[in-house]
Structure formats: structure tokens, C-alpha cells
Amino acid sequence: MQAAPVRATAIPSFTTALRAVESLLMSSGQRTARRNAWTSVLEDRRRAKDRVEAQRVLEEALATRSS
């Protein structure tokens, strides 16, 4: 007697499950708008971090020059 083949199905990650629920609840346009908004938030955070770094470098340069 031969054993039945075992099927291994991967359990979806939380992100994958969340995207599946999102796709059921929202239309395509809403999903795109939401992702675009999140991309904008991430880009704004990156720019803010760059501004803080530039300010720090300028302040160090002025302090070095004054000494």
C-alpha cells in the first residue's frame, strides 16, 4: 500500500493576508491611492531626516570655522 502524497501549502504571511483582505474591501483605485499616500509619507520622512542631517553638518562646519 502506497502512502498518499503530502501537500505542503505555505501559511500566508500577515502582510499577504492583510493585502488579501484589503483587496476584498477596497476597489483598485482606493488601493492605489492608499499606496501612493503611504509612499508620500515615507518620502516626506526621508526628506525630513535629510534636512536634520544637513542642519547638523552646517552647524558643525560653522562651529569649526568659529574656533
TORDREN-160612 format. One record per residue: residue in one letter; x, y, z of N, C-alpha, C in turn. Coordinates in steps of 0.001 Angstrom, whole numbers, plus 500000, padded with zeros to 6 digits. Layout:
AXYZXYZXYZ;...
END
This chain:
M500838498815500000500000500000500000500877501240500000;Q500555502149499137501368503349498966500724504519499716;A501577505331500387501073506485501137500656507593500173;A499652508317500589499179509444499774500230510549499799;P500404511251498678501391512336498656500979513456499624;V501987514012500245501749515101501202501843516417500452;R500852517265500646500877518579500023501255519605501076;A502302520327500808502746521369501737502280522718501197;T501362523311501895500922524642501499501451525638502517;A502108526661502020502698527661502902501603528497503541;I501783528774504803500851529657505505501184531078505088;P500192531836504633500485533191504166500965534077505315;S501832534997504966502327535928505973501203536880506358;F501406537583507439500411538557507894500184539616506826;T501276540072506200501170541097505158500357540590503982;T500604539356503579499867538776502460498384538671502792;A498093538234504007496695538120504428496031539491504473;L496765540494504971496223541852505044495930542397503658;R496825542152502717496599542611501343495391541906500721;A495190540641501044494034539917500516492740540517501042;V492710540815502335491521541445502919491317542821502312;E492414543568502146492343544898501558491745544825500151;S492172543850499375491674543741498004490184543395497972;L489711542679498981488280542364499036487456543583499426;L488002544410500317487239545537500852487316546802500005;M488397546984499299488585548230498558488671547993497065;S488246548993496340488389548904494887489838549164494518;S490166548897493298491541549049492824492032550484492973;G491187551447492647491575552854492746491887553268494166;Q491116552783495118491359553113496522492673552512497004;R492954551286496580494221550651496957495391551440496420;T495289551852495155496369552627494543496556553943495273;A495468554620495585495554555901496289496187555718497668;R495813554658498344496363554401499679497868554118499605;R498266553319498646499695553025498499500478554269498101;N499904555094497227500566556339496845500713557256498054;A499688557324498880499750558161500089500840557660501023;W500933556359501199501958555801502093503358556069501533;T503514555952500224504798556253499596505169557714499847;S504193558610499776504443560028500048504870560247501495;V504242559547502414504610559659503828506061559222504025;L506429558103503438507802557612503576508807558589502968;E508450559174501818509339560139501167509473561406502011;D508386561862502611508442563031503497509341562758504700;R509244561577505254510100561215506396511573561207505986;R511847560684504781513226560652504307513765562066504122;R512940562953503530513370564339503347513607565036504667;A512753564794505650512919565398506973514218564915507617;K514518563654507480515761563107508025516963563753507342;D516877563922506018517960564575505273518144566023505712;R517032566739505974517116568127506434517816568217507780;V517465567318508687518087567300510013519586567035509878;E519954566100509026521365565783508815522109566973508205;A521508567636507220522141568806506597522325569923507616;Q521327570133508457521422571159509502522570570846510464;R522702569584510842523770569187511753525139569439511124;V525282569092509852526556569282509159526892570771509078;L525895571608508754526126573050508674526534573622510021;E525862573199511072526195573687512406527603573265512817;E527987572052512492529358571595512796530388572403512009;A530086572681510741531015573462509905531172574876510461;L530073575480510893530148576828511473530904576822512791;A530702575816513597531387575721514880532889575532514669;T533267574743513684534676574500513381535333575776512849;R534599576489512040535101577726511433535286578822512476;S534391578849513458534440579878514516535581579636515483;S535994578393515637537036578053516630538406578496516251;
END
